[in-house]
Amino acid sequence: FSTSVFLVVVDRLLAEMDRRYAAYDNLNNTFGFLNNLSNVTAQELRNKASNLQRKYSADLEMDFVEEIVQFKDFIQSRSFTSAPLLLQLIREKNLQS
């Protein structure tokens, strides 16, 4: 009895872990490039930003793609690498619309 219950619990746990991994992987594929702007080429950044803009077209305008490329160039001259520091920079420079 305890073996069959244990195996059911382990099986359920593995299924949930797989489901959650897939969800986080999807999030990373969609938004992950934003955490690594300095290591993404301009063309790759355009492709990923374009995919993001299409997915969230109600929230992101078409010029988002070029804005994110310009933002990458803007932050390369500074030593901002973490998301909180980038958000602070955006707010301090009033870069949001």
Contacts in CASP RR format, 6 or more apart in sequence:
PFRMAT RR
TARGET T0000
AUTHOR 0000-0000-0000
METHOD contacts of the structure
MODEL  1
FSTSVFLVVVDRLLAEMDRRYAAYDNLNNTFGFLNNLSNVTAQELRNKAS
NLQRKYSADLEMDFVEEIVQFKDFIQSRSFTSAPLLLQLIREKNLQS
30 51 0 8 1.000
30 52 0 8 1.000
30 55 0 8 1.000
31 52 0 8 1.000
33 40 0 8 1.000
33 44 0 8 1.000
33 45 0 8 1.000
33 48 0 8 1.000
33 49 0 8 1.000
34 83 0 8 1.000
35 83 0 8 1.000
37 45 0 8 1.000
37 68 0 8 1.000
37 71 0 8 1.000
37 72 0 8 1.000
37 75 0 8 1.000
38 72 0 8 1.000
38 75 0 8 1.000
38 76 0 8 1.000
38 81 0 8 1.000
40 48 0 8 1.000
40 72 0 8 1.000
42 69 0 8 1.000
42 72 0 8 1.000
45 68 0 8 1.000
45 69 0 8 1.000
45 72 0 8 1.000
46 65 0 8 1.000
46 69 0 8 1.000
49 64 0 8 1.000
49 65 0 8 1.000
49 68 0 8 1.000
49 69 0 8 1.000
50 65 0 8 1.000
52 60 0 8 1.000
52 64 0 8 1.000
53 60 0 8 1.000
53 61 0 8 1.000
53 62 0 8 1.000
53 64 0 8 1.000
53 65 0 8 1.000
71 95 0 8 1.000
75 86 0 8 1.000
75 89 0 8 1.000
78 89 0 8 1.000
80 86 0 8 1.000
80 89 0 8 1.000
89 95 0 8 1.000
90 96 0 8 1.000
END
